[in-house]
Amino acid sequence: MSLDAESEHIREVYAHYGLAMYLAQNLERELAMLLAVIGKGKMSTAWDYDAALAESFQSTFGALVTRFGEVAASDYQELYGQLERAVEK
């Protein structure tokens, strides 16, 4: 079954939107997991990690980027700048 041109265009728009949202949510989740490990310093138990992870998952992307900027070494300032621009967009 063939779609008309408008239906095909709508289908493409939804496909691109879905991919963009998937990638954005993955970035946000990975940043939250990274901050759960490096954002609190040394963790002593699995419960500490779970608590830090739960706290990170409750944060917005902008808050995660701000925390990343606070703990990122100078080696990661370029990445931090890219993340800040993503928050602005």
Sequence and secondary structure as in RCSB ss.txt:
>XXXX:A:sequence
MSLDAESEHIREVYAHYGLAMYLAQNLERELAMLLAVIGKGKMSTAWDYDAALAESFQSTFGALVTRFGEVAASD
YQELYGQLERAVEK
>XXXX:A:secstr
    HHHHHHHHHHHHHHHHHHHHHHHHHHHHHHHHHHTTS   SHHHHHHHHHHHHHS HHHHHHHHHHH  GG
GHHHHHHHHHHHH 
